[in-house]
Every structure is written in C-alpha cells, then in structure tokens.
Amino acid sequence: MAKRAKSAAKASAKKTPAKKAAAKAKILKPAASLKVAPGELQTLLDLVRYGVSRFVEADVAFAHGTTDPVAEAAFLVCEALHLHPDQFEMFAHARVTAQEAAKILALFDRRVTTRKPAAYLVNKIYMRGLPFYVDERTIVPRSFIGELLDSHLSGAMEEEGGSLIDNPGSITRVLDLCTGSGCLAILASHSFPNATVDAVDISADALAVAARNVEDYGLEDRVSLYQGDLFDAIGDERYDLIITNPPYVDAEGMAGLPRECLHEPQIAFDGGDDGLDLVRRILDGARDHLTPDGGLLCEIGRGIDVLTDAYPNLPLLWLDTEDSEGEVFWVTAEAL
C-alpha cells in the first residue's frame, strides 16, 4: 500500500498551509475556464508553480502519497513527461513542448474538477522510490510501514542498536494482511531476500491489482496472493513476521472523509466505531500465526489511545517515521 501518509480522517481535519491560504484569499472560482496562452508556461518549474496555484485555489486534499501541493504538482509533471520523481531537479529548468504542456495542464484540470487522487489519474504511485500500478479497485497505498521495513526491520539500524530483527536473512516467511495493491508485500520481499511472502486481502478487485504488481516485479515465485478475511485465508500457517496496514478510520473520520477519498474503496478505510475493529482481531489472532521469535508490525492511524486502553498490559513499541508519530506499533510473539 507510495503511503497512507496520514489517516484519511487526519488528512481531512488538519488545515494545511495550502488550505489556510485558500481560505483567507479572495480568489477566482476554481474552474477549467482559466486559460493559459501558448508559451506562457515554459519550464517544468513554471508548470509546477501553476499547478500549485490551481490546487491551492481549489482547496484540494493531499493524503495519497503526496502531502502538499508542490509535491503533487511535481509528481504529475514528472508522470506526464515519463520522468522518475528523482529526476525532477535535473530537468527543472528544461522547457516543455506545447503538446507536453497541454498534457500536464489537462492532468491539473482533471485533478481539480474530478477530485480523483493523482495516483488514479496516472495509474501509478511510488513507495520507497519504486513505482507501482494502482487504480480505483484498491486504495491508494500510503503506508508508513514501507519506511519502517528499511529503517527498523531490514538491518539498517543494526549498528545503532535500533533494529528490531537481528538478522534479516533469517526471515523466511512473511505475512501481509490487508495487502491491497500488494506494495508492502513486494517491499517486504526486497527487505528479506530469503523470505516468501503471503499476501491476503478480502477484496478480489484489490488482489487483481496486486497480481499485476507482483507480475511486474517478477515475484510470482516468492509472493503468493490469497483472498479471505484476515487469518481465515491462511489456515494454520505461521510466519516470522506479520505486517499489516488494515482499515482504521473511525466513524467520525468516515463521516468527514475528503472528496478525494470517496473515490477509493470505502471498505479499505472503515475500521468500525472507534477505528480498531480489525486491529483487535489481528492482535487476538496473531499469536497463533507467528513463530516463537516472530513479531507483528501494524499501522493504526490515530488510534493509539483507544488501543492502549484496550490492551493496557500489552508491551507495544510505538515507532515513528519521518511523517508520523505513534501510528505504527511493533509487538513480539512472546509478548502476545
């Protein structure tokens, strides 16, 4: 799942600088009637600046792999020009053709008028620098777990004493629950080169997208997809590591989802009244599916208080990322 950069509810509630600017300023109606004459926007930077202005004017929401209007505009510019996001700086001052500019402006217009997430407009999202296919059959992936696989589980922090797994090479079986588009399963296969990965989702549509991504990365022999309701899909199997980014938006958050999120499968958001219906089921069942030295890595959004109240004696280790605090926990099989 590029990343669930903030829970959808949090993304809806938080006023970004872009939103504040749009709220304070008296501006033209956001409409396709804004015309750009040929030659007015010449470089990639010109187009990004224009895109930022359109997005601020329209007060669009950012919670689908990009967290601000600049990143969103740059992403769409790069995709239209078949550039990796890391190449933007190299070509920032390069001029575009009239045809290229028209293609980019059309993407900006669709983003504003349809409110579809940018990833759906170009059928692509990046996670940890890797591209993945995505469409409306699955939620736009934006999980923090991808970063944590690199920083806390694959040995990157071993010298600093912060790695949760002493030897990534010893991980031979990984389970990804609620896999969606399969991004985390694929990233896990990269982090643990000796592991096979079982990826589970209740949605056949989401698994069809995951199958495409698995095939794109040539991982059919290492990543297996299963349709089912959490652990029901894998019987009595046990794993060295379980990762999961389940639906965790509470009822209040579901009622206030931004328009962009309404284009995504609602089943991928809805976590029940307090957001943690599936998280409880995962915690209650994980012990029976972990090896003795295994562990569970789970993302829960803003539910830390509810979860710690429900499991006051469970030693959950809360992990922060560059863009999150206390939204992902780690717990060992021994503690469970």
Secondary structure, 3 states (H helix, E strand, C coil): CCECCCCHHHHHHCCCHHHHHHHHCCCCCCCCCCCCCCCCCCEHHHHHHHHHHHHHHHCCCCCCCCCCHHHHHHHHHHHHCCCCHHHHHHHCCCECCHHHHHHHHHHHHHHHHHCCCHHHHHCCEEECCEEECCCCCCCCCECCHHHHHHHHHCCCCHHHCCCCCCCHHHCCEEEEECCCCCHHHHHHHHHCCCCEEEEEECCHHHHHHHHHHHHHCCCCCCEEEEECCHHHHHCCCCEEEEEECCCCECHHHHHCCCHHHHHCCHHHCECCCCCCHHHHHHHHHHHHHEEEEEEEEEECCCCHHHHHHHCCCCCCEEEEECCEEEEEEEEECCCC
